Amino acid sequence: MYETEPVSVSLTENRWNDDDAARWERDAGAEPADRDLALRIYTSRLIGGDPDLVLHGGGNTSVKTRRGTSGEVMHVKGSGWDLATIEAPGLPALHLDAIRSGGRAGALSDPEMVALLRANLLDAQSPNPSLETLLHGFLPAKFVDHSHATAVLALVNQPDAAEICGVVYGDRLAVVPYVMPGFDLSIAAAEIADANPEAEGLWLVNHGLFTFGETARQSYDRMIEFVNMAERHLASHGIAILPTDEGPQEHRFIDLLKERLQAAGPVFADAIAIDARTGPTIRTFHEHPDLADLATRGTVTPDHVIRVKPFPLLLKSTDSAEAIDRALKNYGTRYEAYFRAGEAQAKEPKTMLDCLPRVAHIENVGMVGFGKTAGEAKIVADLTSQSMRVMLAAESYGRFTPLTPGHLFDMEYWSLEQAKLKK
């Protein structure tokens, strides 16, 4: 980490509006629980509507309230739902006391955790609750928000992320070292929160940010304030998060790459969609002197790996069809080695997924996301766009230090994360 001249910074906007919030409450009716849920939907959409806070189903939110004879319940984001467009069905309700006691009764396997949550849904037809439901439930605050903010990711992916949290936030945030999301993270984070009762949020190393409060506005305001503090801290070191300034790209090399991908294996043989982009920030990323290392170290947050794979494909615009084929073969060899290393440490048998990339960085052309549908390709390209901006900022600040390949494998081959893709 090094000191440089401060730069001006464009801060993430606090988009709370009193009139809008009042309208959501009024339209919900007189029932207090419905009004709580309405405000939960409102601020969830505020978070989800900002791509520098969450992208494509990332992040999660919850609210604890009381519902008639059901007593104390918690509404939490349903797995796979998108905060930007979430509606009441996307925030299923659970019996809070039951999941708290069941979650603390002893270690739970993934299927046991899912069974506990589903058994305590008020409506059995509801979607699976978020994989981080127990963490939301263990925290005492009424409202809880979780994001993968761009500026925060540039700092939590530092080798000294815990120390940075202390410098920037003091004791307002409690540090949670990286733990696999799900049951283990819920227990670890709850213990840390209990030991730091004055904390207003959690700083999850290699993962993201939690904030909480007794009102929807308090939790949301804290989220924006803490993200702004990360943005200002980067700016004080001369680092600005580069803008999302890309546009679509058309190039004959992209057509050739698409053709070779379809020929490379069954995953894209029947259908392939691409989202190709170029722009100043992408060019800056591609001009990085250590691109081959920086681009392939890992993903900026655990969730990304199930969409973008653990590393991208790197190509040059001068590559021939034969050179692309060799690059794809080499990619497959590297991916298989990554799988074999992870499989050797796994507690249960794993079946290898396909060995084809989801992202390509092409020198002098741009970035391309691949998917079976246009929607999949867009998600891949959007996540990669944010990742490039995080990596550049993180590397300028200190060193981009993401999750190890072993941790990425655990996420990519986690049965509960794979369920999100099926939805």
Stockholm file with secondary structure:
# STOCKHOLM 1.0

chainA/1-423         MYETEPVSVSLTENRWNDDDAARWERDAGAEPADRDLALRIYTSRLIGGDPDLVLHGGGNTSVKTRRGTSGEVMHVKGSGWDLATIEAPGLPALHLDAIRSGGRAGALSDPEMVALLRANLLDAQSPNPSLETLLHGFLPAKFVDHSHATAVLALVNQPDAAEICGVVYGDRLAVVPYVMPGFDLSIAAAEIADANPEAEGLWLVNHGLFTFGETARQSYDRMIEFVNMAERHLASHGIAILPTDEGPQEHRFIDLLKERLQAAGPVFADAIAIDARTGPTIRTFHEHPDLADLATRGTVTPDHVIRVKPFPLLLKSTDSAEAIDRALKNYGTRYEAYFRAGEAQAKEPKTMLDCLPRVAHIENVGMVGFGKTAGEAKIVADLTSQSMRVMLAAESYGRFTPLTPGHLFDMEYWSLEQAKLKK
#=GR chainA/1-423 SS CCCCCCCCCCCCCCCCCHHHHHHHHHHHCSCHHHHHHHHHHHHHHHHHTCTTTCCTTCCEEEEEEECGGGCEEEEECBTTCCGGGCCGGGSCEEEHHHHHHHHHSSCCCHHHHHHHHHHTBSSTTSCCBCTTHHHHHHSCSSEEEEECCHHHHHHHTSTTHHHHHHHHHTTSEEEECCCCTTHHHHHHHHHHHHHCTTCSEEEETTTEEEEEESSHHHHHHHHHHHHHHHHHHHHHTTCCCCCCCCEECCCHHHHHHHHHHHHHCGGGTSCCEEEEEECHHHHHHHTCTTHHHHTTSCCSSGGGHHHHCSSCEEEETTCCHHHHHHHHHHHHHHHHHHHHHHHHHCSSCCCCCCCCCSEEEEETTEEEEEESSHHHHHHHHHHHHHHHHHHHHHHHHSCCCCCCHHHHHHHHTCHHHHHHHHC
#=GC SS_cons         CCCCCCCCCCCCCCCCCHHHHHHHHHHHCSCHHHHHHHHHHHHHHHHHTCTTTCCTTCCEEEEEEECGGGCEEEEECBTTCCGGGCCGGGSCEEEHHHHHHHHHSSCCCHHHHHHHHHHTBSSTTSCCBCTTHHHHHHSCSSEEEEECCHHHHHHHTSTTHHHHHHHHHTTSEEEECCCCTTHHHHHHHHHHHHHCTTCSEEEETTTEEEEEESSHHHHHHHHHHHHHHHHHHHHHTTCCCCCCCCEECCCHHHHHHHHHHHHHCGGGTSCCEEEEEECHHHHHHHTCTTHHHHTTSCCSSGGGHHHHCSSCEEEETTCCHHHHHHHHHHHHHHHHHHHHHHHHHCSSCCCCCCCCCSEEEEETTEEEEEESSHHHHHHHHHHHHHHHHHHHHHHHHSCCCCCCHHHHHHHHTCHHHHHHHHC
//
